Amino acid sequence: MSRPTTADASSRPQSWLLALPLLAFLALAAIFWFRLGDGDPSRIPSALIGRPAPQTALPPLQGLVRDGAQLPGLDPAAFKGKVSIVNVWASWCVPCHEEVTLLTELSKDTRLQLVGISYKDAPDEALRFLRRHGNPFGIVGVDGNGRAAIEWGVYGVPETFIVGRDGKIVYKLVGPLTADNIGGALKSEIDKAVRAIWVVGNP
């Protein structure tokens, strides 16, 4: 039986070295997969959790009225002292049409204020959308160029945020609202935000 040559022996560690990048990639992919649960995009974490909501003012959707008065646009000061549900939507977004009924139900919760951000939408189309489905929002800001959505860290519409009474983002849901996530994670996070103690004058 012939012994392995020096060249054969030296090639073995080189083979392992070549495989290391692939093994490292597979390990990182596995970690990312398990952190997302079973690939559920709604579990994508947000770097904004625990930070103040973006201080971006947005103009109102002209022509959107309630009780005869123009509904206001988004003033970041409106977050202070209230638990807010911020929903980023568009008339051209199919799941947005499906979640309006659930937003309307949420709007009946007197502990909350609902804020809508109209994302890259033509104003007349956005108005038609809300007139057709009913308007669940007390505030609607128009993000015509999508800049505000970038500041909010939006991946794509629809997305929903919970902002605590201290003006900080406490939760983010990627994708449409459903009966399951409203009855589960969203309700739990809303209840936590409502119970949280906020002292007037805190930053």
C-alpha positions as CSV (number, residue, x, y, z in Angstrom):
1,M,0.0,0.0,0.0
2,S,1.4,3.4,-1.0
3,R,1.7,6.2,1.6
4,P,0.0,9.5,0.9
5,T,2.4,11.9,-0.7
6,T,3.3,15.3,0.9
7,A,1.1,17.0,-1.8
8,D,-1.9,14.8,-0.9
9,A,-1.5,15.6,2.8
10,S,-1.1,19.3,2.3
11,S,-4.3,19.5,0.2
12,R,-6.6,18.3,3.0
13,P,-6.4,21.4,5.2
14,Q,-6.8,23.6,2.1
15,S,-10.0,21.8,1.3
16,W,-11.4,22.7,4.7
17,L,-10.3,26.3,4.3
18,L,-12.2,26.5,1.1
19,A,-15.4,25.1,2.8
20,L,-15.2,27.6,5.7
21,P,-17.0,30.5,3.9
22,L,-19.8,28.3,2.9
23,L,-20.2,26.9,6.4
24,A,-20.2,30.4,7.9
25,F,-22.9,31.5,5.4
26,L,-25.1,28.5,6.2
27,A,-24.7,29.2,10.0
28,L,-25.7,32.8,9.5
29,A,-28.7,31.9,7.3
30,A,-29.9,29.4,9.9
31,I,-29.7,32.0,12.7
32,F,-31.6,34.5,10.6
33,W,-34.2,32.0,9.7
34,F,-34.8,30.9,13.3
35,R,-35.0,34.6,14.5
36,L,-37.8,35.2,12.0
37,G,-39.7,32.2,13.3
38,D,-40.7,30.2,10.2
39,G,-39.9,32.9,7.7
40,D,-42.8,35.1,8.9
41,P,-42.0,38.6,7.6
42,S,-44.1,40.2,10.3
43,R,-41.3,39.2,12.8
44,I,-38.7,41.3,11.1
45,P,-37.2,43.5,13.9
46,S,-37.2,47.2,13.7
47,A,-34.2,49.4,14.8
48,L,-36.8,52.0,15.8
49,I,-38.3,50.0,18.6
50,G,-37.8,52.0,21.8
51,R,-36.9,55.2,20.0
52,P,-39.0,58.3,19.4
53,A,-41.4,58.3,16.5
54,P,-39.9,60.2,13.5
55,Q,-40.5,63.9,13.9
56,T,-41.8,64.3,10.4
57,A,-44.9,66.5,9.9
58,L,-47.1,65.5,7.0
59,P,-49.8,67.5,5.3
60,P,-53.5,66.5,5.6
61,L,-55.4,64.7,2.8
62,Q,-57.3,67.6,1.4
63,G,-61.1,67.0,1.2
64,L,-61.1,64.4,4.0
65,V,-63.6,65.7,6.5
66,R,-65.3,64.6,9.6
67,D,-68.2,66.4,11.2
68,G,-67.8,69.1,8.6
69,A,-64.1,69.8,9.5
70,Q,-61.0,69.0,7.5
71,L,-59.2,66.1,9.2
72,P,-55.7,67.1,10.4
73,G,-52.4,65.9,8.9
74,L,-49.7,64.4,11.0
75,D,-48.1,66.5,13.7
76,P,-45.5,64.5,15.7
77,A,-46.7,66.4,18.8
78,A,-50.0,64.4,18.5
79,F,-48.3,61.3,19.8
80,K,-47.5,62.7,23.3
81,G,-49.9,61.5,26.0
82,K,-51.8,59.0,23.7
83,V,-51.3,55.5,22.6
84,S,-51.4,55.6,18.8
85,I,-51.8,53.0,16.1
86,V,-50.0,54.2,13.0
87,N,-51.0,52.4,9.8
88,V,-49.1,53.0,6.5
89,W,-51.4,52.3,3.6
90,A,-52.2,53.1,0.0
91,S,-55.2,52.7,-2.3
92,W,-53.2,50.6,-4.8
93,C,-52.2,48.1,-2.0
94,V,-54.5,45.1,-2.2
95,P,-54.1,43.9,1.4
96,C,-54.9,47.5,2.6
97,H,-58.4,47.1,1.2
98,E,-58.8,43.9,3.2
99,E,-57.6,45.3,6.6
100,V,-59.8,48.4,6.7
101,T,-62.6,46.6,8.5
102,L,-60.2,45.5,11.2
103,L,-58.8,49.1,11.5
104,T,-62.4,50.3,11.9
105,E,-62.9,47.9,14.8
106,L,-59.7,49.1,16.4
107,S,-60.9,52.7,16.0
108,K,-63.7,51.9,18.4
109,D,-61.2,51.4,21.2
110,T,-61.3,54.7,23.1
111,R,-57.9,54.1,24.6
112,L,-56.3,54.6,21.2
113,Q,-55.9,57.2,18.4
114,L,-55.6,55.9,14.8
115,V,-53.1,57.6,12.5
116,G,-53.0,56.9,8.8
117,I,-50.0,57.6,6.6
118,S,-51.0,57.7,2.9
119,Y,-48.0,56.3,1.1
120,K,-47.1,57.4,-2.5
121,D,-50.7,57.7,-3.4
122,A,-52.6,60.1,-5.6
123,P,-54.8,62.3,-3.3
124,D,-58.0,61.6,-5.3
125,E,-57.4,57.9,-5.2
126,A,-56.7,58.0,-1.4
127,L,-59.9,59.9,-0.9
128,R,-61.9,57.5,-3.0
129,F,-60.4,54.6,-1.0
130,L,-61.5,56.1,2.4
131,R,-64.9,57.1,1.1
132,R,-65.5,53.6,-0.3
133,H,-64.3,51.7,2.8
134,G,-65.0,54.2,5.5
135,N,-62.3,56.2,7.3
136,P,-61.0,54.6,10.6
137,F,-58.4,57.4,11.2
138,G,-58.5,60.5,13.3
139,I,-55.4,61.8,11.6
140,V,-54.2,61.2,8.0
141,G,-50.8,62.5,6.8
142,V,-49.9,62.4,3.1
143,D,-46.5,61.0,2.3
144,G,-46.5,61.7,-1.4
145,N,-42.8,61.0,-2.1
146,G,-42.3,58.2,0.4
147,R,-39.7,60.1,2.5
148,A,-41.6,59.7,5.8
149,A,-42.0,56.0,5.2
150,I,-38.2,55.7,4.9
151,E,-37.8,57.5,8.3
152,W,-40.3,55.1,9.8
153,G,-38.3,52.1,8.4
154,V,-41.2,50.9,6.3
155,Y,-40.4,47.8,4.2
156,G,-43.6,48.0,2.2
157,V,-47.3,48.7,2.7
158,P,-49.2,47.9,4.7
159,E,-47.3,48.2,8.0
160,T,-48.6,49.1,11.4
161,F,-46.8,50.6,14.4
162,I,-47.8,51.2,18.0
163,V,-46.5,54.4,19.6
164,G,-46.7,54.8,23.3
165,R,-47.8,57.8,25.3
166,D,-44.1,58.9,25.6
167,G,-44.0,59.2,21.8
168,K,-41.7,56.1,21.4
169,I,-42.4,53.2,19.0
170,V,-43.1,50.1,21.0
171,Y,-44.1,47.6,18.3
172,K,-44.1,47.1,14.5
173,L,-46.2,44.7,12.4
174,V,-45.0,44.1,8.8
175,G,-47.9,43.1,6.5
176,P,-51.6,43.3,6.8
177,L,-53.6,43.2,10.0
178,T,-55.6,39.9,10.4
179,A,-58.0,38.6,13.0
180,D,-55.2,36.4,14.3
181,N,-52.5,39.0,14.8
182,I,-55.0,41.6,16.2
183,G,-56.3,39.0,18.7
184,G,-52.7,37.9,19.6
185,A,-49.5,40.0,19.5
186,L,-51.1,43.3,18.6
187,K,-53.7,43.2,21.4
188,S,-51.0,42.2,23.9
189,E,-48.7,45.1,22.8
190,I,-51.6,47.6,22.9
191,D,-52.5,46.5,26.4
192,K,-48.9,46.9,27.5
193,A,-48.7,50.3,26.0
194,V,-51.9,51.4,27.7
195,R,-50.8,50.1,31.1
196,A,-47.3,51.7,30.8
197,I,-46.8,54.6,33.2
198,W,-45.9,57.9,31.5
199,V,-45.0,60.9,33.6
200,V,-45.9,64.3,32.0
201,G,-42.7,66.2,31.2
202,N,-40.6,63.0,30.5
203,P,-38.5,63.3,27.4
